[in-house]
Amino acid sequence: MSYQNYVIAAYAVFAVVLGWDYISTRLQIRRELGNARRRAARHAGRSTPKSPDELTR
């Protein structure tokens, strides 16, 4: 009895899971960087309206 097919299948599953882990991590990093850039752009574009009673520094 040969276990060659089982070993090949196990390595194939390992390679697929390893590849998926790499790709999903890269996609998550890209998504979070985009969110941070959009948040920074919104924050930079936001002007705080000053009331006439507010003192300036």
C-alpha positions, 0 to 999 in steps of 0.5 A: 500500500502506497501513501503517495497520493495522501502525501501529495494531497497533504502538501497540496492542501498545505500549499493552498492554505499557505497561499490563501493566508499570504493573499488574505493578509496582503488584502487586509493590509491594503484595505486597512491602509486605504481606510486610514488614508480616507480617514486622514483625508476626511480629518484634514478636510474637516474645518472646525467652525468657530463661534464668535465667542470662542477665543483664539490662541 
